[in-house]
Each structure stands twice: as C-alpha cells, then as structure tokens.
Amino acid sequence: MSYTVGQVAGFAGVTVRTLHHYDRAGLLTPSERSPGGYRLYGDTDLARLQQVLFYRELGFALDEIAEILADPQADALDQLRARHQGLREQIGKLERLVEVAERAMEVQRTGVRLTPRERFEVFGEISFDLSYATEAELKWQDSAGHRQAMARAAEHSKEDWARIMREAAAWRAEVLAAFDADKPADGPVVRALAERHRQHIGRWFTDCPPAMHLRIADDFVADPRAFALLVPPAQQRPGLARYLWQAVRANAVEHESANPQPHPEPEGESGSPSRSSAEGSR
C-alpha cells in the first residue's frame, strides 16, 4: 500500500516540508511516484522514516544518519555508543546546572548564604525544605517583616548562624525538658520560653510583636515542614507543636492584656493548654 506525503507527515508527526528535505538530502526518497508525479511512500519507506526519526531524536545530524543507514551493521552500534556517552555527559552537566540553580533558589528563598558544607556544619539536622520556602515566600511576600527577615538573614555570617543555632539548641532543650516534665503550656516557665523565642526572632531577623509571633506559631501546627525548622523530627514528640502554639498564644495574651485580640483555635484542636490534653487531641 502506498501513502501520499501528506498522509505520511500525519502518521509521523512531521511536516511535509521536512519530508521534502529528507528526499532532497537523499535520506528518504519515496519508492514510488503517482501518475501526476507526486511522492508515494511504501511500507519500506515508512520503516526507514522511523529509523531516521529515531536517530534524529537522539541528536544525530542528517549526514550521520545517512552514514548509519548506508551500513547499519558496521557503524550503528559504535555510533550509538558514542551518542550514549555524549548524552550521559550532557545529563551530568545538566544535573550540575540543576544543583546550582536549586542552590541559588534556596539562597533567594531562605536568605541563607552559606556553602553546602557550611550549611551542614552549622545546621546539622535542621534542613530547609525548598517547597516550604517557596510557599512561605509567596505567602509573606507582601510583608515588610518577611522582607526584613530575608535581608537580615542574607547578611549573617557563618559565625552568626552558628551562634543562632546554639541559642536555638539551648532553647529547644529547655522546651523539651518542660514538655517532658508536663509543665503547663500557659504556665510561667513555658510562657517565658515562648517569649525568648519571640525575642530571638526580633534579635536576629525581624521585629516580632506578639500578634506576628502567633501567626508564625500557627504554622507549627498547620505545617510539619515549618515545625521541622524549629524542632528536627528526631527530637519531636506527639503534641509538641500544639504545646508550643499554646505557649505562644498565652504569651501573646499576656502581652496584649490591655487590648486583647482573640485568636481562633487551629481547626480540629482543643483549647486546653496542658501537655496531656494536647496528646489527648490526637
């Protein structure tokens, strides 16, 4: 059975102009002509076209394809091996470019200008989730506080980050001790820990009034990625995120007692401030 150039173009997903070009180059000359002189392609022609398109997809030039098809037994395997090696090298280069691009995006979205090795040395178990950083950027992009925090984070040296992480680790150890001792989230000890966290943000990143601190703490309950920036998964306990949220809320209420601004409970959570009730809400 024979097919017109238009039909073959439709089968193969190429243009008529491409088929004409293959013909002129001697790469794919149709085996028949109609009485009117139009190109007609048979099954053998279609099989050859499939080979041509296969090699084109691999990036071979037309003259290389012509050479392979002229003597496929002698040259095709060597040509494919060479192309395979070239593609692997390209993939390696692209992967390195992707890594560089991801690092650049992470710097832009987290504000941390450290090398991967420095990040590992400073942050240890604390890791930045790029998807969360991207969402946070979109969520807070219109916030002056977020812009200030990003700008100040970008200015921190490795020594600054090391000090920040030491402060955070010491604070975290006290929080875990209070939680394990079942101290109430709205009691003076844990409220003071919440206040220290608020001051830590203000000292290193951006002014953090109690209302803003509470909005930040909302994410501890709502998004595990946010809480993992505060407490690495290996140190987390069931109910701990909720416990800290309650402590932040209690601290905010205490600071704003002259003009209280009620904040709704996170959806699906109970309002009792103790550790046991936080665990009981699971």
Sequence and secondary structure as in RCSB ss.txt:
>XXXX:A:sequence
MSYTVGQVAGFAGVTVRTLHHYDRAGLLTPSERSPGGYRLYGDTDLARLQQVLFYRELGFALDEIAEILADPQAD
ALDQLRARHQGLREQIGKLERLVEVAERAMEVQRTGVRLTPRERFEVFGEISFDLSYATEAELKWQDSAGHRQAM
ARAAEHSKEDWARIMREAAAWRAEVLAAFDADKPADGPVVRALAERHRQHIGRWFTDCPPAMHLRIADDFVADPR
AFALLVPPAQQRPGLARYLWQAVRANAVEHESANPQPHPEPEGESGSPSRSSAEGSR
>XXXX:A:secstr
  EEHHHHHHHHT  HHHHHHHHHTTSS  SEE TTS EEE HHHHHHHHHHHHHHHTT  HHHHHHHHHSHHHH
HHHHHHHHHHHHHHHHHHHHHHHHHHHHHHHHHHH     HHHHHHHHTT    HHHHHHHHHHHTT HHHHHHH
HHHHH  HHHHHHHHHHHHHHHHHHHHHHHTT  TTSHHHHHHHHHHHHHHHHHT    HHHHHHHHHHHHH HH
HHHHHS GGG  TTHHHHHHHHHHHHHHHHTTTS       TT     SHHHHHHT 
